[in-house]
Amino acid sequence: MLRIVLPLCLTLAACGAQTVPLLQAPSQQQVVPRSGLPLEVHTSSMRGQDPAVHGSSFVFSDVEQAIGRAVTAATAPWAEAHRGGRAGGWQLLVEFIRSQSRVEDGRLHVEFGVRATLYGVVGRVYLGQTQANCHSSGAATDANAAGELAWQCITGLGHDLAGWLQGLPIEEK
């Protein structure tokens, strides 16, 4: 019996996929999270690996970290405005739960989803939870354009979560 052993392509990187590091996207350079705010943003990923873009050779990297940076920057004005509103401040847990990026008819479609839970730091008091989704699409002929579209989507998530915080009754009584 003749046995043929073919090498398996276990990761997209091994298959020649082009990594798109989102923390190096030019638009990301304009996002500067401030430190010392009473809101801590923590991220986690429900996904086991960086998301691939179906129908292309792109793989996004640093998505969880990019989401954390965008949310921290977008929520900074809210945190500053509510400084002193809760002993110990707040903690926002942002979980990266969904990615469905693809190239279709020559256009890149980037979709991400997160679940966000707000807690009071002292006593770990639950204050609210929401989900946010984003979608960006456009021509993405190279990794830089793909990174910009992904960053545009992630920035939208940050703004959506900042708007959600505005409507919460979070002050201590």
C-alpha positions in Angstrom: 0.0 0.0 0.0 1.3 3.4 -1.0 1.0 6.0 1.7 1.3 9.7 0.8 1.8 12.1 3.6 0.9 15.7 2.8 2.0 18.5 5.1 -1.0 20.0 6.8 -1.6 23.7 6.9 -2.4 24.1 10.6 -2.5 27.9 10.8 -3.4 30.5 8.3 0.0 32.1 8.9 1.6 28.9 7.8 -0.5 28.9 4.6 0.8 32.3 3.5 -1.8 34.5 5.0 -1.0 38.2 5.4 -1.2 39.4 9.0 -2.9 42.8 9.4 -1.8 44.1 12.8 -4.5 46.5 13.9 -2.4 48.2 16.5 -0.2 49.5 13.7 -3.0 50.9 11.5 -2.5 54.7 10.8 -5.9 55.7 12.2 -5.0 53.9 15.5 -2.1 56.3 16.0 -4.7 59.1 16.6 -6.3 57.2 19.5 -4.5 58.0 22.7 -6.2 56.5 25.8 -5.6 58.6 28.9 -4.5 57.1 32.2 -5.6 57.9 35.7 -9.3 57.8 34.9 -11.9 56.3 37.2 -12.9 53.7 34.5 -10.8 50.6 34.0 -11.4 48.9 30.7 -10.5 45.2 30.6 -10.9 43.1 27.5 -11.1 39.4 26.9 -11.8 37.2 23.9 -14.2 34.4 23.5 -12.4 33.6 20.3 -9.5 31.2 20.3 -7.5 32.8 17.5 -7.1 36.0 15.5 -10.0 36.3 12.9 -9.3 35.5 9.3 -11.0 37.4 6.5 -12.9 34.8 4.5 -12.3 35.0 0.7 -8.9 36.7 1.2 -5.4 36.0 2.5 -5.8 38.5 5.4 -5.8 37.7 9.1 -6.4 40.4 11.6 -4.2 40.5 14.7 -4.4 42.4 17.9 -8.2 42.8 17.7 -8.8 42.4 21.4 -6.1 45.0 22.2 -7.4 47.4 19.6 -10.9 47.1 21.0 -9.6 47.9 24.5 -7.7 50.9 23.2 -10.7 52.3 21.2 -13.1 51.8 24.1 -10.8 53.4 26.6 -10.3 56.4 24.4 -14.0 56.8 23.6 -15.2 56.4 27.2 -12.6 58.8 28.6 -14.9 61.9 28.5 -17.6 60.0 30.3 -15.2 58.8 33.0 -13.8 62.3 33.5 -17.3 63.8 33.7 -18.3 61.2 36.4 -15.1 61.3 38.4 -16.0 61.0 42.1 -19.4 59.5 41.3 -18.6 56.1 42.7 -16.0 55.2 45.3 -13.2 53.3 43.6 -14.6 54.0 40.1 -15.9 51.6 37.5 -14.7 48.6 35.6 -15.9 47.8 32.1 -15.3 44.3 30.9 -15.5 44.1 27.1 -15.6 40.6 25.6 -14.8 40.2 21.9 -17.5 37.7 20.9 -18.0 37.8 17.2 -16.1 38.3 14.0 -17.4 37.8 10.5 -15.1 39.5 8.1 -15.1 38.6 4.4 -14.3 39.7 0.9 -17.4 39.7 -1.4 -17.7 41.1 -4.9 -14.3 42.9 -4.5 -15.3 44.6 -1.2 -14.1 43.9 2.3 -16.8 43.6 4.9 -15.6 43.8 8.5 -18.0 42.8 11.3 -17.2 42.6 15.0 -19.3 42.1 18.1 -18.7 42.7 21.8 -20.5 42.2 25.1 -19.8 44.9 27.7 -20.5 44.6 31.4 -20.1 47.6 33.8 -19.2 47.0 37.5 -18.6 49.3 40.4 -15.0 48.5 41.5 -15.7 48.6 45.3 -17.8 45.5 46.0 -17.8 44.5 42.4 -21.4 45.8 42.0 -23.1 44.9 38.7 -24.4 48.0 37.0 -25.4 46.9 33.5 -24.6 44.9 30.4 -25.0 45.5 26.7 -23.9 44.2 23.3 -22.5 46.2 20.5 -21.8 45.3 16.9 -20.1 47.2 14.0 -19.9 46.8 10.3 -17.5 48.6 7.9 -17.1 47.9 4.2 -15.1 49.2 1.4 -12.4 48.5 -1.1 -9.5 46.8 0.5 -6.8 46.1 -2.0 -4.0 45.7 0.6 -3.3 45.1 4.2 -3.3 48.8 5.1 -6.7 49.4 3.7 -8.0 46.2 5.4 -6.6 47.5 8.7 -8.2 50.9 8.3 -11.6 49.3 7.7 -11.2 47.1 10.7 -10.1 50.1 12.8 -13.1 52.2 11.6 -15.4 49.4 12.8 -13.7 49.1 16.2 -13.8 52.9 16.7 -17.5 52.7 16.1 -17.8 50.0 18.9 -16.0 52.4 21.3 -18.4 55.2 20.5 -21.4 53.0 20.9 -20.3 51.8 24.3 -19.6 55.4 25.4 -23.1 56.3 24.4 -24.5 53.4 26.3 -22.7 54.6 29.5 -24.4 58.0 29.2 -27.8 56.4 29.8 -26.9 54.3 32.9 -27.8 55.3 36.4 -24.3 54.7 37.8 -23.9 57.2 40.6 -23.8 56.0 44.2 -26.7 57.1 46.3 
